[in-house]
Amino acid sequence: MTADGDTVAAHADALWAARRSAQPIDPLPPIGGLSAAEGSQVAALLYERLRRDGAEQIGWKIAATDPAIQRRFGTDRPFSAPVFDTSVVAADSVISLRSLIAPLFETEVGVLLADGHAMALPCIEIADCRVRDWSVTLPLAVADFGLQGAMLFGRPIAPPADPLEAVVTRDGEVVSRGQVDVRAAIARALDLAATAAAGRSSLVATGAVFAPVPLAVGRWTITLGAVGSLSLVVTA
């Protein structure tokens, strides 16, 4: 195995173990030198391990849609990662903080692409990072399961034409509130479908509507106007 192959294998093994144990790892050398190609190779190894364990890809997530996040990663565009059924939990599920490492709550517009049509649905992503203190470069973010912890998708409906108000609450207290353009979210999903092997039917999480916030114990609910609501319960 080449030196590059050793680097890829070491990162894959460490990230896989961290995901299984919910224990963070320290940045592996040479994090600063992990190339985009190596990050993609690590991701490919990890997704192949998921498939061997019986996981099936059901969609995609789009990340780094915010310019500030792009600057943090040194890029000028979003990146994407596959979503597997083993990462998806049902609405109103109970998630324990012990099953995650450093989770963040993200409100998103989900899109169901099916036979050339696009439907909108509420979506929650619990982002997580297997590397301590979220000390990741863009290649490592790609390698680390696209920084996914868990995904929740609501029921699809015909997308509204007008912007809608999005509200996030925790135990009834408003955490975030603002306007959301569903058409822009659908456009991002269609752009992804044009470049990725999305298949005839695919769910797409189109990126955080608000700045992510640390996940904490309580009942979290997002309401996306006419698109609907979605909740989960977080325990210690």
C-alpha positions as CSV (number, residue, x, y, z in Angstrom):
1,M,0.0,0.0,0.0
2,T,1.3,3.5,-0.9
3,A,1.9,6.2,1.6
4,D,-1.3,7.9,0.4
5,G,-3.1,4.6,0.8
6,D,-1.9,4.3,4.3
7,T,-3.2,7.8,5.1
8,V,-6.6,7.0,3.6
9,A,-6.9,3.7,5.4
10,A,-5.8,5.3,8.7
11,H,-8.5,8.0,8.5
12,A,-11.2,5.6,7.4
13,D,-10.4,3.2,10.3
14,A,-10.3,6.1,12.9
15,L,-13.5,7.7,11.7
16,W,-15.3,4.4,11.5
17,A,-14.4,3.6,15.1
18,A,-15.4,7.1,16.3
19,R,-18.8,6.8,14.6
20,R,-19.4,3.4,16.3
21,S,-18.2,4.4,19.7
22,A,-19.5,8.0,19.8
23,Q,-16.1,9.0,21.0
24,P,-14.1,11.8,19.3
25,I,-10.7,11.4,17.8
26,D,-7.9,13.9,17.7
27,P,-6.9,15.2,14.3
28,L,-4.8,12.6,12.6
29,P,-1.5,13.7,10.9
30,P,-1.2,14.9,8.3
31,I,-4.6,16.7,8.6
32,G,-3.2,19.8,7.0
33,G,-2.0,17.7,4.0
34,L,-5.2,15.6,3.5
35,S,-6.0,16.4,-0.1
36,A,-9.5,16.6,-1.7
37,A,-8.9,13.3,-3.5
38,E,-7.9,11.6,-0.3
39,G,-10.9,12.9,1.5
40,S,-13.1,11.5,-1.2
41,Q,-11.3,8.2,-1.0
42,V,-11.8,8.0,2.7
43,A,-15.5,8.7,2.2
44,A,-15.8,6.0,-0.4
45,L,-14.2,3.4,1.9
46,L,-16.6,4.4,4.7
47,Y,-19.7,4.3,2.5
48,E,-18.7,0.9,1.2
49,R,-18.5,-0.4,4.7
50,L,-22.0,0.9,5.3
51,R,-23.2,-0.9,2.2
52,R,-21.5,-4.1,3.3
53,D,-23.4,-3.8,6.6
54,G,-26.7,-3.6,4.7
55,A,-27.2,0.2,4.5
56,E,-28.9,1.6,1.4
57,Q,-28.5,5.1,0.1
58,I,-31.9,7.0,0.0
59,G,-30.7,10.5,-0.8
60,W,-28.2,13.3,-0.4
61,K,-27.4,16.2,1.8
62,I,-26.1,19.5,0.6
63,A,-23.7,21.3,3.0
64,A,-21.9,24.6,3.3
65,T,-24.5,26.6,1.5
66,D,-23.7,29.7,3.6
67,P,-20.9,31.9,2.4
68,A,-19.5,32.2,5.9
69,I,-19.2,28.4,6.2
70,Q,-17.6,28.3,2.7
71,R,-15.0,30.8,3.8
72,R,-14.3,28.7,6.9
73,F,-13.7,25.7,4.6
74,G,-11.8,27.7,2.0
75,T,-14.2,27.0,-0.8
76,D,-16.7,29.0,-2.9
77,R,-19.4,26.3,-3.3
78,P,-21.4,23.8,-1.3
79,F,-20.5,20.1,-1.1
80,S,-22.7,17.1,-1.0
81,A,-22.7,13.7,0.7
82,P,-24.9,10.6,0.4
83,V,-27.6,9.9,3.0
84,F,-28.1,6.3,4.0
85,D,-31.2,4.7,5.6
86,T,-29.3,3.9,8.7
87,S,-28.9,7.6,9.4
88,V,-32.6,8.4,9.0
89,V,-34.9,8.4,12.1
90,A,-38.6,8.8,12.1
91,A,-40.5,11.9,13.1
92,D,-41.0,12.2,16.9
93,S,-38.1,9.9,17.5
94,V,-36.1,10.0,20.7
95,I,-32.4,10.6,20.3
96,S,-29.9,10.4,23.1
97,L,-27.0,12.8,23.3
98,R,-24.9,9.8,24.3
99,S,-25.2,8.4,20.8
100,L,-23.5,11.5,19.3
101,I,-20.3,13.4,19.8
102,A,-20.8,17.1,19.3
103,P,-24.2,17.4,17.7
104,L,-25.6,20.5,16.1
105,F,-29.3,21.1,15.2
106,E,-30.0,22.2,11.6
107,T,-33.4,23.3,10.2
108,E,-33.6,22.5,6.5
109,V,-36.0,22.3,3.6
110,G,-36.1,18.8,2.3
111,V,-36.9,18.0,-1.3
112,L,-38.2,14.7,-2.7
113,L,-37.2,14.2,-6.3
114,A,-39.3,11.6,-8.0
115,D,-39.7,11.0,-11.7
116,G,-38.8,14.5,-12.7
117,H,-41.0,16.2,-10.1
118,A,-40.0,18.0,-6.9
119,M,-41.9,18.0,-3.6
120,A,-41.1,20.0,-0.5
121,L,-40.9,18.7,3.1
122,P,-39.6,19.7,6.5
123,C,-36.2,18.3,7.3
124,I,-34.0,18.2,10.4
125,E,-30.3,17.3,10.2
126,I,-28.4,16.5,13.4
127,A,-24.9,17.4,12.2
128,D,-22.0,15.7,14.1
129,C,-18.2,15.6,13.8
130,R,-16.1,12.7,14.8
131,V,-13.0,14.9,15.2
132,R,-12.6,16.7,18.5
133,D,-13.7,20.3,18.6
134,W,-14.9,20.2,15.0
135,S,-11.3,20.6,13.9
136,V,-11.9,19.7,10.3
137,T,-10.8,20.9,6.9
138,L,-13.0,20.5,3.9
139,P,-11.5,17.2,2.8
140,L,-11.9,15.8,6.3
141,A,-15.5,17.1,6.4
142,V,-16.2,15.2,3.2
143,A,-14.5,12.1,4.6
144,D,-16.3,12.3,7.9
145,F,-19.7,11.1,6.5
146,G,-20.3,14.7,5.3
147,L,-20.6,15.6,9.0
148,Q,-23.9,13.7,9.4
149,G,-25.2,12.4,12.7
150,A,-28.9,11.8,12.0
151,M,-31.6,12.9,9.5
152,L,-35.3,13.4,9.8
153,F,-37.7,13.9,6.9
154,G,-41.3,15.0,7.0
155,R,-44.1,14.4,4.6
156,P,-43.8,15.8,1.0
157,I,-46.3,18.3,-0.4
158,A,-46.5,20.4,-3.6
159,P,-44.0,23.2,-3.0
160,P,-45.5,26.7,-2.2
161,A,-44.6,29.5,-4.6
162,D,-44.1,32.2,-2.0
163,P,-41.5,32.4,0.7
164,L,-42.6,31.0,4.1
165,E,-41.8,31.6,7.7
166,A,-39.7,29.0,9.4
167,V,-39.8,28.7,13.2
168,V,-37.7,26.5,15.5
169,T,-38.7,25.8,19.1
170,R,-37.2,23.9,21.9
171,D,-39.7,23.0,24.7
172,G,-42.0,25.7,23.3
173,E,-39.3,28.5,23.4
174,V,-38.5,30.0,20.0
175,V,-34.8,29.3,19.0
176,S,-34.8,30.7,15.5
177,R,-37.3,32.4,13.2
178,G,-37.0,33.7,9.6
179,Q,-38.1,33.7,6.0
180,V,-37.3,30.7,3.7
181,D,-37.4,30.5,-0.1
182,V,-38.5,27.0,-0.9
183,R,-37.8,27.6,-4.6
184,A,-34.1,28.3,-3.9
185,A,-34.0,25.0,-2.0
186,I,-35.5,23.1,-4.8
187,A,-33.1,24.7,-7.3
188,R,-30.2,23.4,-5.2
189,A,-31.7,19.9,-5.2
190,L,-32.2,20.0,-9.0
191,D,-28.6,21.2,-9.5
192,L,-27.4,18.3,-7.4
193,A,-29.5,15.8,-9.3
194,A,-28.0,17.1,-12.6
195,T,-24.5,16.2,-11.4
196,A,-25.0,13.2,-9.1
197,A,-26.5,9.8,-9.6
198,A,-29.7,10.7,-7.8
199,G,-31.8,7.9,-9.3
200,R,-35.5,8.1,-10.1
201,S,-36.4,8.9,-6.5
202,S,-34.2,10.7,-4.0
203,L,-34.5,12.7,-0.8
204,V,-32.3,15.8,-0.6
205,A,-31.6,17.9,2.5
206,T,-30.8,21.2,1.0
207,G,-28.8,22.9,3.7
208,A,-29.3,24.8,6.9
209,V,-31.9,27.6,6.9
210,F,-30.5,29.1,10.1
211,A,-27.1,28.9,11.8
212,P,-26.7,25.5,13.4
213,V,-27.2,25.5,17.2
214,P,-25.8,23.0,19.8
215,L,-28.3,20.1,20.3
216,A,-29.6,20.0,23.9
217,V,-32.1,18.0,25.9
218,G,-35.7,18.8,25.1
219,R,-38.4,18.6,22.4
220,W,-37.4,20.3,19.2
221,T,-39.9,21.3,16.6
222,I,-39.5,23.0,13.2
223,T,-42.4,24.6,11.4
224,L,-42.1,25.6,7.8
225,G,-45.3,27.3,7.1
226,A,-47.5,25.4,4.6
227,V,-44.7,22.7,4.2
228,G,-45.5,21.4,7.7
229,S,-43.8,20.6,11.0
230,L,-41.3,18.0,12.3
231,S,-40.3,17.2,15.8
232,L,-37.9,15.0,17.8
233,V,-37.1,14.5,21.5
234,V,-33.6,14.7,22.8
235,T,-32.6,13.0,26.0
236,A,-29.3,13.0,28.0
